[in-house]
């Protein structure tokens, strides 16, 4: 069926791809956007190195020998684990004994 | 070349439908078109994955840091660029609006839609001093041909009274527009026997897009 075409659509060749100017950064533009509540939807957050744990934790303080403390710290460094992970592994040994 | 962005910070106002109707209608009339899908729901990307043979290209990977640059790059390659923006007030939306040659603000005849439309308008007007004016126009969507609710009439009158430019053509509530997403086809690819009111939907789409194009020409001549 022949359907009448609106005058505006009978020829679109006057619309051509064109090199537009590089969008100019406008520092004020961002401030105005934020003032109107246009905010970053997924703001970048700093990555935290400490791995979260699902178990409740307790801050354990003990006076130990320097010899034992150094051995524990060096062992954690060699194994690339946190003190909490190191302590958990020691406790596992107790449970297996 | 023109970059047309479809924006309303409120979700569900018909942005994706407007974008798809605009893009596929322009393509049907022989234009080269890229549509940016900036909606997290990715309706246009999903549409493009379907069986449509429409020549509309769809880009779905843009963020607030690169959207303006990507829109301009496509404008250098295609006759028309259309951006379906997300239904939130985000910096990506703000950046895309600033890169636009025309901002279409779809709204239904509801106070919530109109309120968020005003938010977009207020932002565009405030930005005019910093980066220059951006032409915009409100488009009523999901209207019933020949019938306007009282809410819709009041909202129209209020917008007109405030000097807000409106399109003379609405994008009416039509089964065919929903079917475009269901079957992932453009209007001209669908079977009139399977889709009610297809002819009227095509006529409505042509009238709206004709008005958009004339609007762009008038803006270009005024510049």
Interface residues (C-beta under 8 A of the other chain):
Chain A: X1 X3 X5 X6 X7 X8 X9 X12 X14 X15 X16 X17 X18 X19 X20 X21 X22 X23 X24 X26 X28 X29 X30 X32 X33 X34 X35 X36 X37 X38 X39 X40 X41
Chain B: X1 X2 X25 X26 X29 X30 X31 X32 X64 X68 X69 X72 X75 X76 X77 X78 X79 X80 X86 X88 X89 X90 X91 X92 X93 X94 X95 X98 X99 X119 X122 X123 X126 X127 X130 X131 X199 X202 X203 X206 X207 X209 X210 X211 X212 X213 X214 X216 X217
